[in-house]
Amino acid sequence: MVNFNNDWDELLKGEFDKEYYLALRQTLIKEYKTQRIYPGMYDIFNAMKYTSYSDVKCVIIGQDPYHGEGQAHGLSFSVRKGVAPPPSLINIFKEIRDDVGTDNLGKHGELTKGAKEGVLLLNSVLTVGANQARSHRGIGWENFTTEVIQLLNKREKPMVFMLWGGDAKAKQQYIDSSKHLVLRAAHPSPLSAYNGFFGCRHFS
């Protein structure tokens, strides 16, 4: 059983007994024993631990965690202090600078402060094998994160959903855009940032 120490505990308590999650858990137990998996097992659910359900103001949905050594720590796009910001995060910082004038370039890439202030930094898939991008797609995480999105969609108080890239946009079907603000753009990775992420002005 996972403890979030906030209102997610009650909302998600039944999820960990579902068949898909029990199978997912067994897969992860095996993989953590035999290979390097990111983030560390105690950081997997940091997005919900840092941002309670009732405090969510904005949801930024990523793809899967960074797969390099020491990068992922359970918040989409974030890396801990002391770790160089990856290209996708640098592009996010460039868009923030060009959109609202706040310049984070050259600074650390840890987004914990934003998470504690109501930005839910949620990946579609919550774990990944070392140096194997997207290696944990299809093992069950999509069911879990869809449930999180559906619970947020039910909330009375509206919020902003930022959907960047195909994996994030696939979650739009679970969001009522008449109640919540849904913003879509290309993924901020160097491969796609110039195809609609730069200039999206989601921060303003």
Secondary structure, 3 states (H helix, E strand, C coil): CCCCCCCHHHHHCCHHHCHHHHHHHHHHHHHHHHCCEECCCCCCCHHHHHCCHHHCCEEEEECCCCCCCCCCCCCCCCCCCCCCCCHHHHHHHHHHHHHHCCCCCCCCCCCHHHHHCCEEEEECCCCEECCECCCCCCCCHHHHHHHHHHHHHHCCCCCEEEEECHHHHHHHHHCCCCCCEEEEECCCCCCCHHHCCCCCCCCC
